[in-house]
Amino acid sequence: MLAVFIVLLLLLIALYWFGFATDAKGLEDRSTLKVSKPVVLLIVDSLMDEPLRAAISEGRAPALQFLMEKGLYYPEMVSSYPTMSVTIDSTLLTGTYSDEHRLPGLVWYDEAEQRVINYGSARGEIMRLGTKKVLFDGVYQMNHDHLSEKVETVHEALYKDGLSSASINGMIFRGDVEQHLTVPRAISGLNFLPKNLEIKGPELFVLGSLSRYNPKNQMKGTAWQAFGMNDSFAIQEMKHLILKDKMPAFSLVYMSDLDKSVHKKGRMDLKGVEQVDKEIGKLLDAYGSWEEAKEQAVWIVLGDSGQARVKDKDEDSLIRLASLTDHYQVDVGTKRPAADDQLVFALNERMAYVYLMDDSLAYKDVFSMVSTDDRIGWIAWKEDDVNHVVSGTKRMQFQPGGDLVDEYGKSWSLDGDATVLDLFIEDDRTIRCGDYPDALSRLNGALHSHEGRYLILDAKPGFEFATEHSPTHPGGASHGSLHRDDSITPMIVTGTDVRPATNRLVDLKSWILELVR
């Protein structure tokens, strides 16, 4: 995602100096079990069904068309919430929502450390929080401390079975293989990172050009492109494993270019889809023919979220929370909130956490103020394990367990007006979702994802939340929300007839393990 641009750039600049690299020789030293048909998961950030079909119909995506025609197509996979890559990827790799994996979003407030966690949203926010802290959170804390140790990643599960796996440019990569890093004095002396770090990842780990296996995969292009955090570099690394016959049982390849393009150009960016297709075509070419590629591996092309259109003008599209809450003392992104701060904001583009730091504040005091902006779809919070959702005069309470059952077999109790989340209760007591897919499980996950007293604000399509230094996308597109525009993404599966149990990303971990094992 564009949101992680700065933190990864800082990360790679630092890693350049302390040599976090693996060369091709390391591939020959692996001694793990082989599988007859390896699984390759290509995560294409912000891939959506409508532009994908349009690109194919215009002949601009032959590789994706081939995979679709030779396999199975799922146009409406349901993402995690908030629809930000760190939370989505955590859900995909652990098979849990954020109430279990404990990564609440790209930006959130850690009550234990009494500070805002930001894995890299925008230059202004990073400068205010401190480069050192953002860098350490992104390279180490996110995978080793913030991602719950009570959940198991795909990489960890396969390692227990003696099967190898790879993460290529993935942001969530926790595994069982220790990589000891010794930071030179030039870097440790600046106090950016400790002198010694041990990072745990999968057996094959690529994070940009500084941890590459392909010695010919050269740095080129812009400053960002030069560090290897781009589709071309990621595909070349995967292609190198194929040509060297070093394919692990499972490979995750994260492709980020489309996300940045859609943020700027909007949902129907066909050129961005065309560029993704060219890179995937290069990967299939490594087998000599696309038919052979289909026979030799299982291919999964999966988007991680959609994006909603953002209106053109700043004054129309941007919901400036500070102006809605000017009655209170508000922290908007400092290193540590002041003792007299009453509210703290943590913005995830079209979704926002608002933390009540003042114990005398009641939830109703704050939501009654922010709910005056009709660009906010709804507001939610939890009290005594009961979840509350409000939109205008509509109110609803819900919690797990009860006599209602959703489309995925989970039971709920629900009181109030279910249409606040566009839910419909049928005569057989089944809950059907409208504009907010898998609404109750995903929202419950976010509401119970971390400690603290906080509200969740969710924007209507066309709008996103903003503070002085947050990233904004007027005239383009954005995500973060629970709305289907942000939440629905397609998946193509080629090389197997084994189908996933549901259309939710949270259920794909068990399916991937079934394919590999």
C-alpha positions in Angstrom: 0.0 0.0 0.0 1.0 3.6 -0.5 0.6 4.0 3.2 3.7 1.9 3.9 5.9 3.8 1.4 7.9 5.8 3.9 8.5 3.3 6.6 9.8 0.7 4.1 12.0 3.2 2.4 13.5 4.1 5.8 13.8 0.4 6.6 15.7 -0.4 3.4 18.0 2.6 3.7 19.0 1.4 7.1 19.3 -2.3 6.1 21.5 -1.3 3.2 24.2 -0.4 5.7 24.0 -3.5 7.9 23.8 -6.0 5.1 20.5 -7.8 5.7 21.0 -10.0 2.6 20.8 -13.6 1.5 22.5 -14.9 -1.6 21.8 -17.7 -4.0 24.3 -20.0 -2.2 21.9 -20.1 0.8 19.3 -21.8 -1.4 21.6 -24.9 -1.8 21.9 -25.4 1.9 18.2 -26.0 2.6 17.2 -29.5 3.5 13.4 -29.6 3.6 10.7 -31.9 2.3 9.6 -31.4 -1.3 6.0 -31.3 -2.5 4.8 -32.5 -5.9 3.2 -29.2 -6.8 4.3 -26.0 -5.0 1.8 -23.3 -4.3 2.5 -19.7 -5.4 0.3 -16.9 -3.9 0.5 -13.6 -5.7 -1.1 -10.9 -3.6 -1.9 -8.0 -5.8 -2.7 -5.0 -3.6 -6.0 -3.3 -4.6 -6.9 -5.7 -7.4 -10.7 -5.4 -8.1 -13.1 -7.3 -10.2 -14.5 -4.5 -12.4 -11.2 -3.2 -13.7 -9.8 -6.7 -14.0 -12.7 -7.8 -16.3 -12.4 -4.6 -18.3 -8.7 -5.1 -18.8 -9.3 -8.6 -20.0 -12.1 -7.6 -22.3 -9.8 -5.1 -24.0 -7.0 -7.7 -24.4 -4.8 -5.9 -21.9 -4.4 -8.8 -19.4 -3.6 -12.0 -21.3 -1.8 -13.7 -18.4 -4.6 -13.1 -16.0 -7.1 -14.2 -18.7 -5.2 -17.4 -19.2 -5.1 -18.2 -15.5 -8.8 -17.4 -15.2 -9.9 -19.5 -18.2 -7.8 -22.4 -17.0 -8.9 -22.3 -13.4 -11.5 -21.0 -11.0 -12.5 -17.4 -10.5 -13.9 -15.9 -7.3 -15.0 -12.3 -8.0 -16.1 -11.4 -4.4 -13.6 -12.4 -1.7 -14.2 -10.7 1.6 -11.2 -8.9 3.1 -10.4 -8.2 6.8 -11.0 -4.9 8.7 -9.8 -2.3 8.7 -9.0 -2.8 5.1 -5.3 -2.0 5.4 -2.5 -4.3 4.3 -0.9 -5.0 7.7 -4.2 -6.2 9.2 -5.3 -8.0 6.0 -2.1 -9.9 5.6 -2.2 -10.8 9.3 -5.6 -12.2 8.8 -4.6 -14.1 5.7 -1.5 -15.7 7.2 -3.0 -16.6 10.6 -6.6 -17.4 9.7 -7.9 -15.0 12.4 -9.4 -11.5 12.7 -7.7 -8.8 14.6 -9.3 -9.7 17.9 -7.0 -12.7 17.8 -3.9 -11.7 15.8 -3.9 -8.3 17.5 -2.7 -6.0 14.7 -5.5 -3.4 14.7 -4.4 -1.4 11.7 -1.7 0.6 10.1 -2.1 3.2 12.8 -3.3 2.6 16.4 -2.7 3.6 20.0 -0.9 1.2 22.3 -2.3 1.7 25.8 0.6 -0.3 27.5 3.3 1.8 25.8 1.1 5.0 25.9 2.0 5.9 22.4 0.6 5.9 18.8 1.9 3.0 16.7 2.4 3.9 13.1 4.0 1.4 10.6 4.5 4.1 8.0 1.6 6.2 6.8 2.9 9.6 5.6 6.1 11.6 5.9 4.5 14.3 8.2 3.2 11.7 10.6 6.5 9.8 10.7 8.4 13.0 11.4 6.2 13.8 14.3 6.3 10.3 15.8 10.0 9.9 15.3 11.9 8.1 12.5 13.7 5.7 15.0 10.4 4.5 16.5 8.6 4.1 13.2 11.5 2.2 11.7 11.8 -0.2 14.7 8.1 -0.8 14.8 8.1 -1.7 11.1 11.2 -3.9 10.9 10.8 -5.7 14.2 7.9 -4.9 16.5 5.1 -5.5 14.0 6.1 -9.2 13.4 7.7 -10.1 16.7 5.8 -8.2 19.4 2.6 -6.8 18.0 1.5 -9.9 16.1 0.1 -12.1 18.8 2.2 -15.1 19.7 -1.0 -17.0 20.3 -1.6 -17.3 16.6 0.4 -19.3 14.1 1.3 -18.1 10.6 1.3 -20.2 7.5 5.1 -20.1 7.5 5.3 -21.4 11.1 2.7 -24.2 10.4 4.6 -25.4 7.3 8.0 -25.3 9.1 6.6 -27.7 11.8 5.7 -30.1 8.9 9.3 -29.9 7.5 8.1 -27.9 4.5 9.8 -24.8 3.3 8.2 -21.4 2.5 9.1 -18.1 1.1 8.0 -14.5 1.7 8.9 -12.0 -1.1 8.3 -8.4 -0.2 5.6 -9.4 2.3 5.0 -7.1 5.3 3.8 -9.9 7.6 6.5 -12.6 7.5 6.9 -14.2 10.9 8.4 -17.7 10.8 10.8 -20.0 12.7 14.1 -19.3 11.1 16.3 -16.9 13.0 18.3 -14.4 11.1 21.0 -12.7 13.2 21.8 -9.1 12.3 24.8 -7.2 13.5 24.4 -3.5 13.0 27.6 -1.6 12.3 28.6 1.2 14.7 27.7 3.8 12.0 24.1 2.8 12.4 23.9 1.6 16.0 25.8 4.8 17.0 22.9 6.8 15.6 20.6 4.8 17.8 18.3 3.9 15.0 18.4 0.2 15.7 20.1 -2.0 18.4 23.5 -3.3 17.6 22.2 -6.9 17.5 18.8 -8.0 16.1 17.4 -11.5 15.6 14.6 -11.5 13.1 12.4 -14.6 12.7 11.0 -15.3 9.2 10.5 -18.2 6.7 13.4 -20.1 5.3 13.4 -18.0 2.1 13.0 -14.3 2.9 13.2 -11.3 0.5 12.5 -7.7 1.4 13.6 -5.6 -1.4 17.0 -5.6 -3.1 18.9 -5.8 0.1 17.7 -9.3 0.9 17.7 -10.7 -2.6 18.6 -14.2 -3.9 19.0 -13.2 -7.6 22.4 -11.5 -8.0 21.3 -10.1 -11.4 18.3 -8.4 -9.9 19.7 -4.9 -10.1 18.6 -1.7 -8.4 17.2 0.7 -11.0 14.6 3.4 -11.4 13.4 6.0 -8.8 14.7 6.0 -5.2 11.7 3.9 -4.2 11.9 1.5 -7.1 15.7 1.2 -6.6 15.3 -0.5 -3.3 13.3 -3.3 -4.8 9.9 -2.7 -3.3 8.2 -3.0 -6.6 6.5 -5.7 -8.7 9.3 -6.2 -11.2 11.8 -6.9 -8.5 9.5 -9.3 -6.6 8.7 -11.2 -9.8 12.4 -11.5 -10.7 13.1 -13.0 -7.3 10.4 -15.6 -7.7 11.5 -16.3 -11.2 15.0 -16.9 -10.0 13.7 -19.6 -7.5 11.9 -21.3 -10.4 14.8 -21.3 -12.8 17.2 -22.6 -10.1 14.7 -25.4 -9.2 14.6 -24.1 -5.6 10.8 -23.6 -5.4 9.6 -24.0 -1.8 6.4 -25.7 -0.9 4.7 -22.3 -0.5 5.6 -18.9 -1.8 4.0 -15.5 -1.0 4.8 -12.7 -3.4 3.5 -9.3 -2.6 2.9 -6.9 -5.5 2.3 -3.3 -4.4 2.5 -1.2 -7.6 -1.2 -1.3 -8.4 -2.2 0.0 -5.0 -0.1 3.2 -5.5 -1.5 3.7 -9.0 -5.2 3.2 -7.9 -4.7 5.7 -5.0 -3.7 8.3 -7.5 -5.7 7.5 -10.6 -8.9 5.9 -9.2 -10.6 2.5 -9.2 -10.7 2.0 -13.0 -7.0 2.2 -13.5 -6.6 -0.3 -16.4 -3.0 0.6 -17.1 -2.1 -0.5 -13.6 -3.8 -3.9 -14.1 -2.0 -4.2 -17.5 1.4 -3.7 -15.8 0.6 -6.3 -13.2 -0.4 -8.7 -16.0 2.9 -8.2 -17.8 4.9 -9.1 -14.6 2.8 -12.2 -14.0 3.3 -13.2 -17.6 7.1 -13.0 -17.1 6.8 -15.4 -14.2 4.7 -17.9 -16.2 7.3 -17.6 -19.0 9.9 -19.1 -16.7 8.4 -22.5 -17.4 8.8 -22.3 -21.1 5.0 -22.2 -21.7 2.0 -21.0 -19.7 0.5 -24.5 -20.0 3.6 -26.0 -18.4 3.4 -23.4 -15.6 -0.2 -24.5 -14.9 0.9 -28.1 -14.7 3.9 -27.5 -12.5 2.4 -25.3 -9.8 -0.8 -24.1 -8.1 -1.3 -20.4 -8.9 -3.3 -18.1 -6.7 -3.8 -14.5 -7.7 -5.5 -12.6 -4.9 -6.3 -9.0 -4.2 -6.1 -7.9 -0.6 -8.8 -5.2 -0.7 -10.7 -2.9 -2.9 -10.7 0.9 -3.0 -13.5 3.4 -2.9 -13.6 6.5 -5.0 -12.7 9.7 -3.2 -14.3 13.0 -4.3 -12.2 15.5 -6.2 -12.1 18.5 -3.8 -10.4 18.5 -0.4 -13.3 20.4 1.2 -15.8 17.8 0.0 -13.8 14.6 0.4 -11.8 15.1 3.6 -13.4 14.6 7.1 -11.2 16.7 9.3 -11.7 15.2 12.8 -9.9 18.0 14.6 -12.5 20.5 13.5 -15.3 18.2 14.6 -13.8 17.8 18.1 -12.4 21.3 18.7 -14.2 21.3 22.1 -11.6 18.8 23.4 -7.9 18.8 23.9 -6.7 16.5 21.1 -3.4 14.8 20.2 -3.0 14.4 16.4 0.2 12.5 16.1 2.9 13.4 18.6 5.5 11.0 20.0 3.5 10.6 23.2 0.1 12.2 24.1 0.2 14.9 26.8 -1.3 14.3 30.3 -4.1 16.7 29.5 -5.0 15.3 26.1 -8.6 14.1 26.0 -8.7 12.4 22.6 -6.1 10.7 20.4 -6.7 10.0 16.7 -5.3 7.0 14.7 -6.4 7.3 11.1 -6.5 4.4 8.7 -7.6 6.4 5.6 -11.4 5.7 5.4 -11.5 4.3 9.0 -10.4 6.0 12.2 -9.8 5.0 15.8 -10.7 7.8 18.3 -9.3 7.1 21.8 -10.9 8.5 24.9 -8.0 9.4 27.2 -10.0 11.4 29.7 -11.8 8.9 32.0 -14.6 11.5 32.6 -15.6 11.4 28.9 -18.5 9.1 28.0 -18.7 7.6 24.5 -22.0 9.5 23.9 -20.2 12.8 24.5 -17.9 12.1 21.6 -20.1 10.3 19.1 -22.8 12.9 19.5 -20.3 15.5 18.3 -18.7 13.6 15.4 -21.9 12.2 14.2 -23.0 15.6 13.0 -20.9 15.0 9.9 -23.1 13.0 7.5 -20.1 11.8 5.6 -19.4 9.4 8.4 -21.4 6.2 7.7 -21.5 4.9 11.3 -19.8 5.0 14.7 -19.1 2.0 16.9 -17.6 1.2 20.3 -17.7 -1.6 22.9 -18.8 -1.5 26.6 -18.8 -4.5 28.9 -18.2 -6.8 25.9 -21.3 -5.5 24.1 -20.7 -3.8 20.7 -22.7 -0.6 19.9 -23.2 0.9 16.4 -24.9 4.2 15.7 -25.8 6.1 12.5 -28.0 9.1 12.9 -31.1 8.0 14.8 -30.4 4.3 14.1 -28.8 2.2 17.0 -27.8 -1.4 17.3 -26.1 -3.6 19.9 -24.6 -7.0 19.1 -22.3 -9.6 20.5 -21.2 -13.2 19.7 -23.5 -16.0 20.8 -27.3 -16.0 20.4 -30.1 -17.3 18.3 -29.2 -15.5 15.0 -26.7 -17.1 12.6 -24.8 -15.3 9.8 -23.9 -16.5 6.4 -20.7 -18.2 7.7 -22.4 -20.1 10.5 -21.4 -17.9 13.4 -24.1 -17.1 16.0 -25.0 -13.7 17.3 -27.3 -11.8 19.5 -28.6 -8.5 18.1 -30.8 -5.8 19.4 -32.0 -2.6 17.8 -32.0 -1.5 14.1 -29.9 -3.9 12.1 -30.1 -1.6 9.0 -27.4 0.6 10.6 -25.0 -1.9 9.1 -27.3 -2.8 6.2 -28.1 -6.2 7.7 -31.3 -8.2 7.0 -32.7 -10.9 9.3 -34.7 -13.5 7.4 -37.5 -15.6 8.8 -35.2 -18.5 9.5 -33.1 -16.2 11.8 -30.3 -16.0 9.2 -28.4 -12.7 9.0 -27.8 -11.4 5.5 -25.2 -8.7 4.7 -25.6 -5.9 2.3 -23.1 -3.1 1.8 -20.9 -4.4 4.7 -19.8 -8.0 4.0 -19.3 -10.2 7.0 -20.0 -7.1 9.0 -20.4 -8.5 12.5 -17.3 -10.7 12.6 -15.1 -8.1 11.0 -16.3 -5.2 13.1 -16.2 -7.3 16.3 -12.6 -8.2 15.5 -11.6 -4.5 15.3 -13.6 -3.5 18.4 -11.7 -6.2 20.4 -8.3 -6.0 18.7 -6.5 -4.1 21.5 -6.9 -2.5 24.9 -8.4 0.9 25.5 -11.5 3.0 25.3 -12.0 3.9 21.7 -14.6 4.6 19.0 -14.4 3.4 15.4 -15.5 5.8 12.7 -16.2 4.5 9.2 -16.6 6.8 6.2 -19.1 6.6 3.5 -17.8 6.0 -0.1 -16.4 9.3 -1.5 -14.7 10.4 1.7 -11.7 9.7 4.0 -10.5 11.0 7.3 -7.8 13.5 7.6 -5.5 15.4 10.0 -2.9 17.9 9.1 -0.2 15.3 8.3 -2.2 12.2 7.2 -2.1 10.8 3.7 -5.1 11.9 1.5 -6.3 11.0 -2.0 -8.8 13.6 -3.4 -9.7 12.6 -7.0 -8.3 9.1 -6.6 -9.3 6.2 -4.4 -8.8 5.0 -0.8 -9.6 2.1 1.5 -9.7 1.2 5.2 -13.5 1.1 5.5 -15.9 -1.8 6.2 -17.9 -0.9 3.1 -17.9 -3.4 0.2 -16.1 -1.0 -2.1 -13.1 -1.4 0.2 -13.7 -4.9 1.2 -14.4 -7.0 -1.9 -11.5 -8.3 -4.0 -11.2 -11.1 -6.6 -9.2 -14.4 -6.6 -8.0 -16.6 -9.4 -7.0 -20.2 -8.7 -5.3 -22.3 -11.3 -3.7 -25.7 -11.1 -6.1 -27.3 -8.6 -9.7 -28.2 -8.3 -9.7 -27.9 -4.5 -12.0 -25.1 -3.5 -11.8 -22.9 -0.4 -14.6 -23.4 2.1 -15.8 -19.8 1.9 -15.2 -16.5 0.1 -13.4 -14.9 3.1 -9.7 -14.2 3.3 -9.8 -15.3 7.0 -10.6 -18.9 5.9 -7.8 -19.1 3.3 -5.1 -20.2 5.7 -6.6 -23.7 6.2 -7.2 -24.0 2.5 -3.6 -23.1 1.6 -2.3 -25.6 4.1 -4.6 -28.2 2.6 -3.2 -27.5 -0.9 0.5 -27.6 0.3 0.2 -30.7 2.5 
